[in-house]
Amino acid sequence: MYDAIVIGGGPGGYVAAIRLAQLEKKVALIEKNNLGGTCTNQGCIPTKAILTAAHLYSDIIGKSKKFGIKVDNVSYDLAGILKHMNKSITMSRKGIEYLMKKNNIDVMKGNAIIKDKNHVEIEESGEVIEGKNLVLAHGSVPAIFPPFSEVEGIWTSDDVFNNMKELPESIVIVGGGVIGVEFATFFSSLGKKVYIVELADHILPFEDADIAQEVKKALTKKGVKVLEKTKVKGVSKEEIYKVTIESEKGEEIIEGEKVLLAVGRRPYIPEDVKALGVKIEKGVVTDKRMRTNIENVYAIGDIRAQIMLAHVAMFEGIVAAHNIADEEMKMDYSAVPSIIFSSPEVASTGLKEKDLDPEKIVIGKFPVSANGRARTMEEREGFAKVIADKETGKVLGFAVVSPSATDMIMEGVLAVKHGLTVEEIENDIHPHPTLTETILGAFEDAEGMALHI
């Protein structure tokens, strides 16, 4: 008898299992593929590995002469990039395997079939295990639909890593969200012709327009053709792919050696989960303790179809574990960081300017171009932005477009999460010369006291 059976070894599942073990619970984790889930195997880790290579190549091409570094005949080797990617994936997997052993978690490889809320069968072996609690952490799969599902060879984000033996000279990326922008950054950094087709008013539709505009400007400089307010009407494959698009300008056809459908992911909810009787509204519904409508059944991560981010799944796994151990804990989604490894990077947290009454807020902004450390790096694009309540000065939201933005966002997360004021952040001494002074400048600007612009 296990205290908990966790189905799915992705970020949510394996973290839930570890925390349960730390809370002295006996845990079984069932995973049909590799530990680490989408994040380790087809998402976060491989994407960032190839983007790191692309950023380095782009920096050498664009900056070496400015820095007085002589580099001749610069080129790249896709096989080498993919070797680095695969090494990163393997090391991450092995790290998770080590953590499973360290915490005495019983890892079972195979497809889990839920018989009822206390019994799960391993399909391949026929073994049935029993548990007091069940954690659903099945994850997600790429969204694909007509006309893309009807045409041979259309890539999803998973296919890029599984099938990319050589780089296409041109690619049409359908979807200008996080996945689309990151892949557009990769292919364009290596000199390939890239289209982004986005149905919404601007790329990165969940971010404010000024954030999206800054990223669009950077992508355009790399040669990316960004098509916003544009719908895909059809796609066909001849020698190359022909994509029919419709915008305010009318219909036209764009062409690419490859088409990448990057419109997001959908929760993976197999029939046995549905038969269990959990409430489903797009994804499995839970309360803030991660409990479903079935007693002792929990759901975490992408299967919930809410905020489909690895770090959110991890924390949901922690919350579920503590509640299983009779330690009350609730999720707080008020300060979730969103990060994008574009060039420059993007990170944001809290409320967005577009969703607030402009009469009730104050905005502070500071450009990367005015930051001393950025000048030493030959970086000029981007800015930091703080959104605060006009009456109280409380920080409501924060965003930064900058080199290392994904590392700098935590200052904004802490400010939003703990209800800090603009003045409280402004009065914290920031080290000089660092990119974090861009953040300081935004908070100073919110008070009308910016020193360096």
PAVEXMAR-322403 format. One record per residue: x, y, z of N, C-alpha, C in turn. Coordinates in steps of 0.05 Angstrom, whole numbers, padded with zeros to 5 digits, always signed. Atoms other than C-alpha are relative to their C-alpha. Layout:
XYZXYZXYZ
...
//
This chain:
+00017-00024+00000+00000+00000+00000+00017+00025+00000
-00014-00026+00001+00028+00067-00022-00017+00022+00012
+00015-00024-00009+00010+00133+00010-00010+00016-00023
+00008-00015+00024+00008+00163-00059+00012-00013-00025
-00009+00009+00027+00012+00140-00132+00000+00025-00018
-00003-00023+00018+00037+00194-00179+00002-00010-00029
-00001+00008+00028+00022+00185-00253+00011+00023-00017
-00014-00021+00016+00071+00224-00296+00025+00010+00014
-00025-00008-00012+00144+00239-00284+00011+00026-00011
-00008-00027+00008+00146+00310-00311+00006+00018+00024
-00007-00018-00022+00163+00372-00270-00019-00001+00024
+00019+00001-00022+00098+00368-00230+00002-00027+00014
+00001+00027-00012+00099+00293-00219+00024-00007+00016
-00024+00009-00016+00171+00282-00199+00005+00018+00024
-00003-00017-00023+00171+00343-00153-00020-00008+00022
+00019+00010-00019+00107+00319-00120+00010-00025+00014
-00010+00025-00011+00138+00251-00110+00023+00005+00020
-00022-00006-00018+00201+00280-00079-00010+00013+00026
+00010-00013-00024+00163+00325-00031-00015-00019+00017
+00014+00020-00015+00118+00268-00011+00020-00018+00016
-00021+00016-00013+00180+00226+00004+00013+00015+00023
-00011-00016-00021+00209+00283+00044-00019+00003+00024
+00020-00001-00021+00144+00284+00084-00005-00028+00011
+00000+00028-00011+00157+00210+00100-00024-00016-00010
+00021+00015+00013+00104+00183+00052+00013-00021-00019
-00009+00020+00019+00113+00119+00012-00013+00006-00027
+00009-00010+00026+00109+00138-00062+00007-00018-00022
-00006+00013+00026+00103+00104-00129-00004+00020-00022
+00003-00018+00023+00114+00143-00193+00001-00017-00025
+00003+00015+00025+00092+00115-00260+00005+00019-00023
-00007-00017+00024+00122+00143-00325+00004-00019-00024
-00001+00018+00023+00112+00111-00393+00024+00007-00019
-00023-00008+00017+00169+00150-00427+00024+00006+00017
-00023-00008-00016+00229+00186-00399-00008+00019+00022
+00005-00019-00021+00230+00221-00333+00007+00029-00009
-00005-00028+00007+00227+00297-00338-00022+00012-00017
+00023-00009+00015+00165+00301-00382+00008+00017-00024
-00004-00018+00023+00157+00352-00438+00023+00019+00005
-00020-00021-00007+00202+00403-00402+00028-00010-00006
-00027+00011+00004+00264+00359-00401+00005-00010-00027
-00005+00016+00025+00254+00320-00465-00008+00014-00026
+00008-00014+00025+00217+00365-00515-00005+00030+00004
+00007-00027-00005+00211+00433-00483+00022+00017+00011
-00018-00019-00012+00249+00476-00434+00030-00006-00006
-00028+00006+00002+00316+00440-00435+00011+00000-00028
-00011+00000+00027+00326+00424-00509-00002+00028-00014
+00004-00026+00013+00298+00492-00531+00022+00019+00010
-00020-00019-00010+00345+00531-00485+00028-00009-00008
-00026+00009+00009+00404+00487-00505+00006+00010-00029
-00005-00009+00027+00396+00503-00579+00000+00031-00002
+00000-00029+00000+00379+00576-00565+00026+00012+00011
-00026-00009-00010+00443+00583-00524+00021+00000-00022
-00018+00002+00022+00482+00559-00584-00005+00022-00021
+00007-00021+00020+00444+00606-00631+00008+00028+00010
-00008-00026-00012+00455+00666-00584+00030+00004-00002
-00029-00003+00001+00529+00652-00581+00010+00005-00029
-00007-00004+00028+00535+00647-00657-00008+00028-00008
+00010-00027+00008+00494+00711-00666+00018+00021+00013
-00017-00020-00013+00537+00748-00615+00028+00001-00013
-00026+00000+00013+00602+00726-00648-00001+00015-00027
+00004-00013+00026+00576+00749-00716-00004+00030+00004
+00008-00028-00003+00548+00815-00690+00017+00017+00017
-00014-00016-00020+00595+00836-00635+00030-00002+00001
-00028+00005-00004+00664+00807-00641+00018+00023-00009
-00016-00022+00010+00692+00863-00684-00002+00025+00018
+00003-00023-00018+00663+00916-00637+00016-00004+00026
-00015+00005-00024+00698+00882-00579+00030-00003-00005
-00028+00003+00006+00764+00879-00615+00009-00029-00001
-00007+00029+00002+00761+00803-00622-00001-00008-00030
-00002+00008+00028+00785+00776-00689-00008-00029-00004
+00010+00027+00005+00745+00716-00713-00005-00002-00030
+00002+00004+00029+00750+00690-00784-00016-00025-00006
+00014+00024+00010+00706+00642-00822-00018-00014+00021
+00018+00011-00020+00653+00634-00768-00022-00016-00013
+00022+00016+00010+00604+00578-00781-00011-00016+00023
+00011+00017-00021+00562+00529-00743-00004-00028-00011
+00004+00028+00007+00552+00454-00743-00025-00010+00015
+00026+00009-00012+00480+00430-00732+00004-00025+00017
-00004+00024-00015+00504+00362-00710+00012+00006+00028
-00012-00008-00025+00546+00395-00656-00020+00014+00019
+00021-00013-00016+00487+00438-00633-00018-00021+00012
+00018+00021-00009+00443+00376-00628+00014-00018+00020
-00015+00016-00020+00498+00338-00591-00001+00014+00027
+00002-00015-00025+00499+00394-00539-00028-00002+00012
+00028+00002-00009+00423+00392-00536-00005-00027+00013
+00005+00027-00010+00421+00316-00526+00015-00005+00026
-00015+00003-00025+00475+00320-00472-00014+00014+00022
+00015-00015-00020+00435+00372-00435-00025-00016+00009
+00023+00016-00006+00373+00328-00439+00008-00024+00018
-00009+00024-00015+00411+00266-00415+00008+00006+00028
-00009-00008-00027+00443+00302-00357-00024+00007+00018
+00024-00007-00015+00375+00329-00335-00015-00025+00008
+00014+00025-00006+00343+00260-00340+00014-00015+00023
-00015+00015-00020+00399+00227-00300-00002+00014+00027
+00003-00015-00026+00393+00282-00247-00027-00008+00013
+00026+00007-00011+00319+00265-00238+00000-00030+00009
-00002+00028-00008+00334+00190-00237+00015-00003+00027
-00015+00000-00025+00385+00203-00182-00017+00008+00024
+00017-00010-00021+00334+00242-00141-00021-00020+00008
+00020+00021-00006+00284+00185-00147+00013-00021+00019
-00014+00020-00017+00335+00136-00118+00007+00012+00027
-00008-00013-00025+00359+00185-00065-00024+00001+00019
+00023-00004-00016+00288+00194-00040-00017-00026+00003
+00013+00027-00003+00270+00119-00043-00028-00001-00012
+00025+00000+00014+00214+00131-00093-00001-00024-00019
+00003+00023+00018+00189+00068-00130-00008+00011-00028
+00006-00009+00027+00193+00087-00204-00007-00024-00017
+00010+00022+00016+00153+00042-00250-00003+00010-00029
+00001-00008+00028+00162+00046-00326-00023-00014-00013
+00022+00012+00014+00099+00035-00366-00024+00019-00001
+00025-00016+00003+00030+00061-00384-00018-00006+00023
+00017+00004-00023-00013+00072-00323-00030-00001-00009
+00029+00002+00005-00086+00049-00327-00014+00001+00027
+00014-00004-00025-00129+00075-00271-00024-00019+00001
+00023+00018-00004-00176+00020-00246-00022+00013+00017
+00017-00017-00017-00206+00063-00191+00018+00019+00015
-00016-00021-00012-00182+00119-00146+00022-00011+00018
-00021+00012-00017-00140+00070-00105+00016-00021-00013
-00015+00021+00014-00115+00021-00157+00008+00008-00028
-00011-00007+00026-00071+00031-00218+00015-00024-00011
-00014+00022+00013-00048-00022-00267+00022+00010-00019
-00021-00005+00020+00017-00021-00305-00006-00017-00024
+00010+00014+00023-00007-00040-00374+00018-00022-00010
-00019+00019+00013+00056-00075-00399+00004-00025+00017
-00005+00023-00017+00065-00120-00338-00025-00012+00012
+00024+00009-00013-00006-00126-00313+00000+00004+00030
-00002-00004-00029+00017-00108-00243-00020+00022+00009
+00018-00019-00011-00035-00072-00201+00011+00009+00027
-00010-00010-00026-00012-00026-00145-00023+00016+00013
+00021-00012-00015-00054+00004-00090+00011+00025+00015
-00008-00024-00014-00051+00074-00060-00023+00014+00013
+00021-00015-00015-00088+00118-00011-00007+00026-00015
+00004-00025+00016-00080+00180-00056+00010-00004-00028
-00008+00002+00029-00074+00190-00131+00005+00028-00010
-00007-00026+00011-00038+00248-00165+00001-00003-00030
+00001+00000+00029-00055+00260-00238+00019+00022-00011
-00020-00018+00011+00005+00291-00273+00008-00008-00028
-00003+00012+00027-00005+00267-00344+00013+00019-00021
-00013-00019+00018+00021+00331-00377-00018+00008-00024
+00014-00010+00024+00003+00355-00447+00013-00009-00025
-00011+00006+00026+00013+00345-00521-00004+00024-00018
+00004-00023+00018+00021+00395-00578-00027+00001-00013
+00026-00004+00013-00044+00423-00606+00004-00001-00030
+00000+00001+00030-00055+00404-00679-00028-00005-00010
+00027+00001+00010-00118+00411-00720+00000+00006-00029
+00002-00007+00029-00143+00419-00792+00005+00030-00005
-00009+00017+00022-00116+00439-00841+00027-00013+00005
-00028+00009-00004-00048+00424-00810+00001-00030+00005
+00000+00029-00005-00067+00353-00787-00004-00016-00025
+00006+00014+00025-00086+00336-00859+00023+00001-00020
-00022-00003+00018-00019+00354-00890+00025-00014+00011
-00023+00016-00008+00042+00309-00887+00024+00018+00008
-00025-00013-00007+00104+00332-00850-00001+00026+00015
+00002-00024-00016+00077+00391-00811+00013-00005+00027
-00013+00003-00026+00121+00401-00750-00017+00011+00023
+00007-00013-00025+00099+00412-00679+00026+00005+00015
-00024-00005-00014+00148+00434-00626+00015-00026+00007
-00012+00026-00006+00160+00360-00608+00016-00010-00025
-00012+00010+00024+00177+00344-00681+00026+00013-00006
-00025-00014+00006+00231+00396-00686+00024-00015+00012
-00022+00014-00013+00274+00357-00636+00002-00029-00010
-00001+00028+00009+00255+00288-00662+00008-00003-00029
-00003+00004+00029+00261+00301-00736+00020+00019-00014
-00017-00020+00013+00309+00359-00748+00028-00011-00005
-00026+00011+00007+00367+00326-00784+00017+00022-00014
-00014-00024+00011+00384+00390-00822-00019+00023+00002
+00016-00024-00003+00360+00461-00819-00014+00007-00026
+00013-00010+00025+00307+00485-00869+00010+00028-00006
-00009-00027+00008+00328+00546-00908-00022+00021+00005
+00022-00018-00006+00259+00575-00896-00021-00015+00016
+00021+00012-00017+00203+00562-00846-00022+00019+00006
+00023-00015-00007+00133+00586-00834-00009-00009+00028
+00008+00007-00027+00117+00588-00759-00028+00011+00005
+00028-00008-00004+00042+00589-00745-00004+00002+00031
+00003-00005-00029+00032+00620-00676+00023+00017+00010
-00020-00018-00010+00069+00679-00646+00002+00003+00030
-00003+00001-00028+00067+00659-00574+00028-00006+00008
-00027+00005-00010+00125+00637-00531+00015-00020-00018
-00013+00020+00016+00140+00574-00572+00008+00011-00027
-00005-00011+00027+00135+00609-00639+00023+00020+00000
-00021-00021-00002+00179+00668-00617+00027-00012+00006
-00026+00013-00006+00233+00623-00588+00011-00014-00024
-00010+00014+00024+00237+00580-00650+00008+00020-00022
-00007-00020+00019+00236+00642-00694+00028+00012+00006
-00026-00011-00009+00295+00669-00653+00022-00020-00008
-00020+00020+00006+00333+00603-00663+00006+00000-00030
-00004+00003+00029+00323+00596-00739+00011+00026-00012
-00010-00025+00011+00334+00670-00754+00028+00006+00009
-00027-00005-00010+00397+00673-00711+00020-00015-00017
-00018+00017+00017+00426+00619-00757-00004+00007-00029
+00001-00010+00027+00408+00659-00819-00021-00011-00018
+00022+00011+00016+00345+00624-00841-00023+00019-00004
+00023-00017+00005+00284+00657-00872-00023-00009+00016
+00021+00008-00019+00228+00658-00821-00024+00018-00003
+00025-00014-00002+00155+00678-00823-00013-00008+00027
+00017+00006-00022+00113+00684-00760-00028+00010-00008
+00028-00007+00006+00037+00683-00772-00015-00001+00027
+00014-00002-00025-00003+00707-00712-00028+00012-00004
+00028-00009+00004-00079+00714-00710-00007+00024+00016
+00006-00022-00018-00081+00763-00652+00011+00027-00010
-00009-00026+00008-00067+00837-00655+00030+00003-00001
-00029-00001+00000+00006+00826-00638+00011-00027+00010
-00013+00023-00011+00055+00770-00624+00001+00002+00030
+00000+00001-00029+00061+00749-00551-00026+00012+00010
+00026-00013-00006-00014+00764-00543-00007+00002+00029
+00005-00002-00029-00013+00752-00468+00017+00021+00014
-00016-00022-00011+00039+00807-00458-00011+00027-00009
+00008-00027+00009+00028+00882-00463+00012+00006-00027
-00008-00006+00027+00034+00912-00532+00028+00012-00002
-00027-00012+00002+00098+00951-00516+00022-00022+00003
-00018+00023-00002+00132+00885-00496+00002-00014-00027
+00002+00013+00026+00109+00852-00560+00014+00016-00022
-00012-00017+00020+00131+00911-00602+00031-00001+00001
-00030+00001-00003+00202+00909-00573+00011-00027-00011
-00009+00026+00011+00208+00835-00590-00003-00001-00030
+00004-00001+00029+00179+00845-00659+00022+00016-00014
-00022-00017+00011+00230+00900-00672+00026-00016-00002
-00025+00016+00000+00287+00853-00652-00001-00022-00020
+00003+00021+00019+00260+00796-00694+00002+00010-00029
-00001-00013+00027+00251+00842-00754+00029+00006-00008
-00028-00005+00006+00324+00862-00749+00015-00025-00008
-00012+00025+00007+00341+00789-00754-00011-00011-00027
+00011+00008+00026+00301+00785-00819-00026-00015+00002
+00026+00014-00002+00238+00753-00791-00023+00017-00010
+00024-00014+00010+00174+00772-00827-00022-00007+00020
+00020+00004-00020+00123+00781-00772-00027+00009-00011
+00026-00005+00011+00051+00777-00796-00021-00002+00022
+00020+00000-00022+00000+00798-00743-00028+00005-00011
+00028-00001+00009-00076+00799-00747-00003-00016-00026
+00000+00016+00025-00067+00744-00799-00009-00028+00006
+00012+00026-00003-00106+00680-00807+00011-00019-00021
-00008+00020+00020-00082+00616-00840-00026-00012-00012
+00024+00011+00013-00135+00595-00891+00004-00028-00011
-00006+00026+00011-00100+00534-00919+00029-00005-00002
-00028+00007+00003-00035+00497-00927+00001-00025-00018
-00003+00022+00018-00011+00450-00981+00030-00005-00004
-00028+00007+00003+00054+00413-00996+00004-00009-00029
-00009+00008+00027+00086+00410-01065+00030-00006+00003
-00028+00002-00006+00161+00416-01070+00007+00013+00026
-00002-00013-00026+00155+00464-01013-00029+00005+00010
+00027-00006-00011+00097+00484-00967-00009+00027-00010
+00013-00025+00007+00049+00537-00991-00022+00005+00021
+00019-00007-00021+00010+00572-00936-00016+00024-00009
+00018-00022+00007-00050+00614-00954-00009+00015+00025
+00007-00016-00023-00060+00671-00906-00019+00023-00008
+00019-00022+00005-00112+00726-00899+00004+00021+00022
-00003-00022-00018-00102+00794-00868-00017+00023-00010
+00014-00024+00009-00129+00864-00875+00007+00007-00029
-00009-00005+00028-00090+00866-00941-00012-00019-00020
+00012+00021+00018-00129+00806-00968+00015-00026+00002
-00012+00027+00000-00105+00736-00985+00027+00001-00015
-00025+00004+00014-00034+00717-01004+00012-00027+00008
-00013+00025-00006+00011+00656-01005+00029+00005+00008
-00028+00000-00008+00076+00649-00967+00011-00028-00001
-00011+00026+00004+00124+00592-00976+00023-00006+00019
-00022+00009-00017+00172+00552-00933+00006-00029-00004
-00007+00028+00001+00211+00488-00934-00013-00016+00022
+00014+00013-00022+00178+00472-00868-00021+00018+00011
+00021-00014-00015+00116+00492-00829+00000-00010+00028
+00000+00007-00029+00118+00493-00753-00026+00011+00012
+00024-00008-00014+00051+00494-00717+00006+00004+00029
-00008-00007-00027+00065+00530-00652-00022+00016+00014
+00023-00014-00012-00003+00548-00625-00006-00010+00029
+00004+00008-00027+00007+00517-00557-00004-00030+00003
+00004+00028-00006-00009+00451-00523-00027-00004+00013
+00026+00007-00013-00071+00415-00498+00005-00022+00021
-00004+00020-00020-00078+00372-00436-00004-00028-00010
+00003+00028+00008-00069+00297-00444-00018-00013+00021
+00020+00012-00018-00131+00266-00412-00009-00026-00012
+00008+00026+00011-00136+00192-00428-00028-00009+00010
+00027+00009-00007-00201+00153-00423-00003-00010+00028
+00002+00009-00027-00185+00122-00356-00003+00023+00020
+00003-00023-00017-00179+00191-00325-00029+00010-00002
+00028-00009+00004-00247+00210-00355-00019-00019+00015
+00017+00020-00012-00277+00145-00329+00000+00002+00031
-00002-00003-00029-00253+00161-00259-00021+00019+00011
+00021-00018-00008-00305+00216-00257+00009+00028+00009
-00009-00027-00008-00262+00277-00245-00013+00021-00018
+00013-00021+00015-00293+00342-00267+00020+00011-00020
-00017-00010+00021-00265+00366-00333-00013+00024-00014
+00008-00024+00015-00272+00436-00363+00025+00009-00015
-00025-00003+00016-00219+00438-00418+00022-00017+00012
-00018+00017-00015-00173+00408-00365-00013-00011+00025
+00010+00011-00026-00182+00371-00299-00002+00023+00020
+00006-00022-00018-00213+00419-00249+00009-00007+00029
-00008+00004-00029-00182+00427-00179-00006+00026+00015
-00001-00024-00016-00186+00474-00121+00028+00009+00004
-00027-00010-00003-00126+00513-00096+00018-00018+00017
-00016+00021-00014-00104+00453-00055+00008-00022-00019
-00005+00019+00022-00099+00415-00121-00018-00025+00002
+00018+00022-00003-00157+00370-00101-00021+00000-00022
+00022+00002+00019-00206+00345-00154-00026-00004+00015
+00026+00005-00012-00280+00331-00141-00001-00029+00012
-00001+00028-00011-00260+00258-00124+00019+00000+00024
-00016+00000-00025-00235+00248-00053+00026-00014-00004
-00027+00011+00001-00160+00236-00048+00011-00003-00028
-00011-00001+00027-00150+00248-00122+00008+00029-00006
-00011-00027+00004-00106+00308-00140+00009+00002-00030
-00010-00005+00027-00086+00339-00207+00019+00024+00000
-00020-00021+00001-00025+00382-00223+00011+00003-00028
-00014-00004+00025+00009+00413-00282-00018+00004-00024
+00014-00006+00025-00013+00415-00354-00027-00014-00004
+00026+00014+00002-00070+00365-00346-00023+00019+00009
+00021-00019-00009-00107+00423-00312-00006+00021-00021
+00005-00018+00023-00101+00465-00376-00003+00029+00010
+00000-00028-00009-00090+00529-00336+00026+00014-00007
-00025-00012+00007-00021+00560-00331+00020-00022-00005
-00015+00024+00008+00019+00509-00370+00030+00007-00002
-00028-00006-00003+00089+00524-00345+00013-00019+00020
-00013+00020-00017+00140+00477-00314+00002+00009+00029
-00003-00009-00028+00152+00520-00253-00026+00002+00015
+00026+00001-00012+00078+00525-00240-00007-00029+00008
+00005+00029-00006+00071+00449-00245+00015-00009+00024
-00016+00008-00023+00128+00441-00196-00012+00009+00027
+00011-00011-00025+00096+00486-00144-00027-00013+00006
+00025+00014-00005+00028+00453-00154+00006-00028+00012
-00007+00026-00011+00063+00387-00140+00007+00002+00029
-00006-00005-00028+00090+00415-00075-00025+00004+00017
+00025-00005-00014+00021+00440-00055-00016-00026+00004
+00014+00026-00001-00011+00373-00071+00012-00018+00021
-00014+00018-00019+00042+00336-00031-00006+00008+00029
+00005-00009-00028+00032+00378+00032-00029-00006+00008
+00028+00005-00007-00044+00370+00029-00004-00030+00004
+00001+00029-00003-00036+00295+00020+00011-00008+00028
-00012+00005-00026+00007+00297+00083-00015+00014+00023
+00017-00014-00020-00049+00334+00120+00013+00026+00010
-00011-00026-00006-00010+00399+00119-00013+00020-00020
+00016-00017+00018-00057+00452+00090+00018+00021-00014
-00016-00019+00017-00026+00492+00033-00017+00006-00025
+00016-00008+00023-00058+00532-00023+00018+00013-00021
-00015-00014+00021-00033+00556-00091-00007+00029-00001
+00004-00028+00004-00025+00630-00102+00012+00007-00028
-00008-00005+00028-00022+00648-00176+00004+00030-00006
-00001-00029+00005-00016+00724-00166+00026+00010-00011
-00026-00010+00008+00058+00729-00181+00016-00021-00015
-00013+00021+00016+00073+00673-00231+00018+00014-00021
-00017-00012+00021+00134+00692-00273-00004-00014-00027
+00000+00010+00027+00128+00684-00348+00026+00008-00014
-00027-00006+00012+00194+00679-00386+00001-00010-00029
-00003+00006+00029+00212+00679-00460+00030+00003-00007
-00028-00001+00007+00282+00663-00485+00004+00010-00029
-00004-00014+00026+00279+00710-00545+00026+00015+00003
-00024-00016-00001+00335+00758-00560-00007+00029-00007
-00005+00004-00029+00330+00801-00519-00022-00017+00013
+00019+00017-00015+00295+00758-00467-00023+00017+00010
+00023-00013-00011+00227+00775-00439-00008-00015+00026
+00011+00012-00024+00200+00764-00369-00021+00019+00012
+00020-00017-00012+00138+00789-00334-00014-00015+00023
+00015+00012-00022+00096+00777-00272-00022+00019+00009
+00021-00017-00010+00033+00802-00239-00020+00009-00021
+00020-00011+00018-00020+00844-00273+00012+00014-00024
-00009-00013+00024-00014+00873-00343-00013+00027-00003
+00011-00027+00004-00023+00946-00362-00026+00000-00015
+00024+00001+00018-00075+00927-00415-00025-00007+00016
+00023+00009-00015-00120+00898-00361-00008+00019+00023
+00005-00017-00023-00120+00957-00313-00010+00028-00010
+00011-00027+00005-00154+01025-00310+00024+00020+00001
-00023-00018+00001-00101+01076-00333-00001+00023+00020
+00004-00022-00019-00130+01127-00285+00009-00008+00029
-00005+00010-00027-00114+01083-00225+00028-00011+00004
-00027+00011-00002-00042+01063-00240+00020+00020-00008
-00023-00016+00009+00026+01094-00250+00020-00020-00013
-00019+00017+00015+00077+01066-00300+00027+00013+00003
-00028-00009+00001+00152+01071-00293+00015-00017-00020
-00015+00015+00020+00198+01052-00350+00029+00011-00001
-00028-00008+00003+00273+01052-00361+00012-00016-00022
-00010+00014+00023+00309+01035-00426+00027-00014+00006
-00025+00014-00002+00365+00984-00430+00023+00017-00012
-00021-00017+00013+00403+01034-00475+00013+00020+00019
-00011-00019-00019+00413+01079-00414+00015-00014+00023
-00013+00016-00021+00444+01023-00372+00029-00003-00006
-00028+00001+00004+00519+01025-00363+00010-00028-00007
-00009+00028+00005+00529+00949-00360-00009-00009-00028
+00009+00007+00027+00487+00941-00424+00018+00012-00021
-00018-00012+00020+00533+00989-00460+00025-00016-00003
-00025+00016+00001+00593+00947-00442-00005-00027-00015
+00008+00025+00013+00555+00887-00472-00009+00005-00029
+00011-00007+00026+00536+00925-00536-00029-00008-00003
+00028+00006+00000+00463+00916-00518-00016+00026+00003
+00015-00025-00001+00412+00971-00531-00030-00005+00001
+00029+00005+00003+00344+00938-00541-00012-00008+00027
+00015+00009-00024+00293+00931-00485-00005+00022+00020
+00007-00019-00022+00267+00964-00422-00010-00016+00023
+00014+00011-00023+00241+00950-00353-00024+00017+00005
+00025-00015-00004+00170+00969-00334-00013-00009+00026
+00015+00006-00025+00135+00972-00267-00028+00013-00002
+00028-00009-00002+00060+00979-00257-00007+00001+00029
+00006-00003-00028+00038+01007-00190-00026+00013+00004
+00025-00013-00008-00025+01028-00155+00006+00030+00006
-00005-00029-00003-00029+01104-00160-00003+00010+00028
+00007-00010-00026-00058+01113-00091+00020-00011+00022
-00016+00013-00022-00016+01063-00049+00029-00004-00008
-00028+00006+00009+00047+01054-00091+00006-00029-00001
-00004+00029+00000+00038+00979-00086+00006-00010-00028
-00007+00011+00026+00071+00940-00143-00021-00020-00009
+00021+00018+00010+00017+00906-00185+00011-00018-00022
-00011+00016+00022+00059+00882-00244+00027+00010-00007
-00027-00007+00007+00129+00881-00271+00008-00015-00025
-00009+00013+00024+00161+00866-00338+00028+00010-00008
-00026-00009+00010+00230+00868-00368+00007-00013-00026
-00011+00010+00026+00257+00861-00439+00029+00007+00000
-00028-00006-00004+00332+00854-00433+00016-00025-00002
-00017+00023-00004+00391+00808-00436-00003-00009+00029
+00002+00012-00027+00384+00761-00375-00026+00008+00014
+00026-00007-00012+00312+00784-00364-00012-00024+00015
+00011+00024-00013+00293+00712-00346+00012-00005+00027
-00012+00003-00026+00342+00715-00288-00007+00024+00018
+00005-00024-00016+00323+00786-00266-00029+00002+00010
+00029-00004-00005+00248+00775-00260-00007-00004+00030
+00007+00007-00027+00251+00750-00188-00004+00025+00018
+00004-00025-00016+00256+00821-00160-00029+00009-00003
+00028-00007+00004+00189+00835-00192-00020-00020+00012
+00016+00020-00012+00160+00769-00169-00004+00005+00030
+00001-00005-00029+00178+00784-00097-00016+00025+00007
+00015-00025-00005+00150+00855-00102-00030-00005-00002
+00029+00005+00004+00083+00831-00129-00011-00019+00021
+00009+00020-00018+00078+00770-00085-00004+00010+00029
+00000-00009-00028+00092+00806-00020-00011+00029+00004
+00014-00026-00002+00055+00871-00036+00019+00023+00007
-00020-00021-00005+00118+00915-00035-00008+00025-00016
+00006-00026+00013+00114+00988-00055+00024+00008-00018
-00021-00011+00017+00153+01025-00108+00023+00012+00017
-00020-00013-00017+00189+01064-00054+00018-00020+00014
-00016+00020-00014+00211+01001-00018+00021-00012-00018
-00020+00010+00019+00245+00974-00081+00020+00021-00007
-00017-00023+00008+00272+01042-00100+00022+00005+00021
-00019-00005-00022+00306+01047-00032+00019-00023+00006
-00020+00022-00002+00343+00981-00040+00023+00006-00018
-00024-00007+00015+00414+00992-00063+00006-00023-00021
-00005+00019+00021+00426+00958-00130+00030+00002-00008
-00029+00000+00006+00498+00938-00150+00005+00013-00027
-00008-00014+00024+00534+00979-00203+00027-00011-00009
+00019-00002+00022+00547+00966-00260-00013-00027-00006
+00014+00024+00006+00494+00913-00270-00026+00006-00015
+00026-00003+00015+00432+00902-00313-00023+00005+00019
+00022-00004-00019+00390+00903-00249-00005+00030+00005
+00005-00028-00003+00399+00978-00248-00022+00010-00020
+00023-00006+00017+00349+00979-00306-00026-00002+00015
+00023+00003-00018+00299+00953-00256-00003+00024+00019
+00000-00023-00018+00318+01007-00206-00009+00025-00015
+00008-00023+00015+00310+01059-00260-00030+00002-00006
+00029+00001+00005+00239+01036-00275-00015+00008+00025
+00013-00007-00026+00220+01041-00201+00004+00030+00006
-00005-00028-00004+00252+01110-00196-00019+00017-00018
+00017-00014+00019+00213+01132-00258-00029+00000+00009
+00027+00001-00010+00148+01109-00227-00005+00022+00021
+00002-00021-00020+00162+01160-00172+00006+00028-00011
-00008-00025+00013+00182+01213-00222+00028+00009+00008
-00026-00007-00011+00253+01210-00195+00023-00015-00014
-00021+00015+00014+00293+01173-00249+00025+00017-00003
-00025-00015+00000+00366+01194-00245+00015-00001-00026
-00017+00004+00023+00394+01168-00310-00014+00001-00027
+00013-00006+00026+00343+01187-00363-00013+00027+00002
//
